[in-house]
Amino acid sequence: MIMTDEQQQQLKATTLQDGMNAWDFVQSKTEADQPWVAAGILSCIGKGYSLNRLTINWEARDLRYSKKDNRTV
């Protein structure tokens, strides 16, 4: 997943509900999780959701695992 310069700038200009900068929050995650957390934040912004950690993590999880086969065995 590649992030555009525009998306990076949007994250750098966004403050989360707890006062932390969105870009700093993304950078605090592991390298493997960073694209998904960024996508979660951008999705929350687009949907008008609250920018708290719980909402961001749920949105990132939904984006990350939504394409997997959810059949039960």
N, C-alpha and C positions, 0 to 999 in steps of 0.2 A: 504494500500500500504506500503510495507516494503522496506526500502532502505538498500542495502548491505554496508558493510564496504568499499568495493572498490569504490562504488558510492559516499559515503561520502568523501573519500579521494580525489576523482576527483574534487568534488565541492570545497573542502578546498584548492586545488591547482589551482583553476580557478579564474581569475579576469574578472569582467564584463567590458564593454566598458567604463563606468564612473569611473572605478578604484576601485569599491567596490568588496570585496571578495564574490564569489558566495555563499559560506556557510553562511556568515553573512547576505546576502540578504535573503536567505531561512529562517533563524532564525528570521528575522525581521517581517515575516508574521504570521498570526494567525495559531494556531496549525492545524486547519482544512485545511488551504491552503498550508501549508508547503510541503506535499508530492507532490502536483500538481505543485508547483513552481519548486521544485527540478526536477521533471520529465520534466518540460518545458525546464529547463536549459540543462539537459542531452540530450534531444531531439534536441535542437538547436545545441549543440556541434556535435552530430551525423550527423546532416544534413548540417553542415557547415554554419549555419545561424549566423548573427551578435548577439553578446551577449549584447544587450541593453534591457532596461526594457520593452519597447513596444513589441519587438519580443518575449521575454520570456513570457510575459503575454498572448500574442495571442496564442503561442504554448501551454501554460498551459491550457488555456481555451479550445482549440481544443481537447486536450487530455482528459480533464475532462468531456466534454459534448458530445464527438463524439459517444458514445454508446447509447445515449438517442434517443428516437424516435422523428424524426424531422418533422413528418407530421403536416400539418396545419389543423385547424378546419374550 
